[in-house]
Every structure is written in structure tokens, then in C-alpha cells.
């Protein structure tokens, strides 16, 4: 019986030695060399057709794609891939985390794959800089932690997104929010309300931001700013996409998010979309919202809408110690009109749990007025049941009126 694993390594090494790993070598040439080697092996080892086909795919993945990861990346049901060293690979499928049987043949092979990933996006990761974020060509988000920071590493986490982004209609169908709440928040986006989307890790902030962007009229000029380009906005012809850059091996100057926001303000945008604010760039985002760029959107990590306001305040003060807390809160309250908070519930579903309006500063804090809230009503077959209650009336109706959208779109009290 042929030792297919040894054959795989032997042919992979041989083809790489002949062709090298230079990207200028075509896929067709790589496959031709692989086929030649497999045919030679077949005459010696009497391989079956199924074994030959699997060898061909595995070797090509190892040379030109992402080795054992490629099958996982090709599985549309997998939303997260978690690699804890070369021999422990976990995936999230339908909201459940499970260990796979996939393994890399060596630590060096995993490290080579990581270098391939970061080099494609002109990023750097090494012992001096062991932590890096990047993205794959399909938009998947990649987080890397290597030695010496990772004791059982290299650690690789890949967050995958659908090939085409979910629409608000899809989110309603999936139970992420009600039809009424969806129509309401889409109307606010069309009317150029500044909307901030908050939530924990994996709660669906980027997915919701993509869906919300469908409300932006096609005649507007939009600039998106991200650490790693993930947003899937395709219906807007006048779209500018900017991406931050870390220092790389060539010593290129880093380009942080806040510098991109400042540059965007000189590019005549109608709206600015910042994929996520994590630090002192929060102040630049607020100033953009406060200086004529209504309808801007952004996201951030927080456990609740109220916590998001406190986190933005903290982010701003870290980089702008001269600003008083009162001035920062005033900026937040005047810049952000609406906060949409998402949560990943205990049944692994992602829901919009609150839509709130900012109402100035009261008692020294940014005041939030909840307009919609998700109320749990028990469980059925392990899935949380509930409904979205209207809990208040939108106070800031001027933008709706200016956009010619009836105030009936805003919720009435129960």
C-alpha cells in the first residue's frame, strides 16, 4: 500500500526545488510539474485515481495556497478558523467550536504559511514584531501571534466573511432584528444620521455595517477607512477605500487610522466610514461627524451602548490629555446620533439588542434614550425567543424631515 503522506512531502519538496516559490511562476506550470511527478510515482506505487487526484490538490495547496487550511477556507459553513500550533486546529461551524483532524506536517510549514499570508498584504511578522493583523485576498481577517509571545504557537485566527455581504433583509430573515427596527435604522442611515455600531467580539458589527451601507444613496462620495480592508460595499460608484499600514521590512512609514481620517477630510467625502475605532483616532472620527460629514458610520467593541460611550471617552483621553472629560462628552453627544448595539447571545445567535439615541449630556454623562430593545421570551429547541419592543420616540427628527422621510418611520411609544 503506498505511503501517500511521504509521497506528498517528496513531490512537494521536489516541485518547490525545481520551480521555487516565486509568484511569477504560473499556476499552470506548477500543476504541470505536479502531474509529471505524480505520474512517475503512480508507475512505482500503483496509485489509484482517487489517490492521484487528492495528491494533486494537496500538493498544489501546499505550494500555491494555504496547505491543509485550504479545505477549511473553501468550506462555506466555517466562519472562524483557530490554529493553536501546528497540530491543533479548531473551527467554528454554525456557531459551534470543534476540533478538526487537520494538522500541519511541521511548525516550519505553519510558519511558512503565515509568512505567505502577511507578505501578500505587505505586512511583517517576526520575533521582533510577533503580533500582526492582516487579511486574505477573499477579505478574511487574520490575527497572528508568534514566538516569543505565543508559548504554544504560532497562533493563527482567521475570521471569515460571506462571499457577498448579508443585506438587511437577510438579517431580518435570520432573526437578528425585527422588520420594523430594520426599516427604522435604514431610514436613519438614508437621512444621514451618524450611527455607531457597538458590540463584543463576533457579535456581527462588520456584517451589520455592511448591511446598513446599502441605505447610502448611489450619488454620494464615500470614503472607507480600515485597519484591514473587510467592508463589502459594491453598489457605490464613487467609493474610496483606504487601509492603514504598519511598518514593514523595508522600513516604510506606518500610516495610522487617524492620519487616514485627516487625509479623507481633504478628499471631499459626503460620508466617512471607519471600520472600527480602537484608540485616539476616535476624536478624529467625532470631529469628522461634527464638521459636515453627516451620515458617517463606525463600529467599536463594548458590552452595551452605554459602555460604548464610556469607551470612546477613554480612547480619546488616552491620546488627548489636554481635553477635559466634559469637553469630550460634549463632542460625543453632538457627533453621534444613534448607537446600535449587537450581542452574541448564549445560543450563539447574533442579535441587535438595543437601538438608542444620544440626547446630550446629563448629570455629567452622555445621555442615551433607548428606542428599541430586545426582550427575551424563553427558549425553543435551544434557540432564544424574543421580540423587539419600541420603548421611546426619536427626539432628533430634523434630519428625517430634511430627507423627506416621514416621521412615521420613527417608533412610537408602546
SULBEL-V606830 format. One record per helix or strand of 2 or more residues. SS is the DSSP state (H for helix, E for strand). FROM is the first residue (numbers start at 1). LEN is the number of residues. Records with the same first field share a line. If there is no record, write none. Layout:
SS: FROM-LEN + FROM-LEN
//
This chain:
H: 4-16 + 27-19 + 49-16 + 69-5 + 107-14 + 168-6 + 179-12 + 205-11 + 257-9 + 281-9 + 305-15 + 325-11 + 398-5 + 407-3
E: 78-7 + 89-5 + 96-4 + 131-5 + 141-5 + 155-5 + 195-5 + 222-5 + 239-5 + 271-4 + 297-5 + 338-7 + 350-13 + 365-16 + 383-8
//
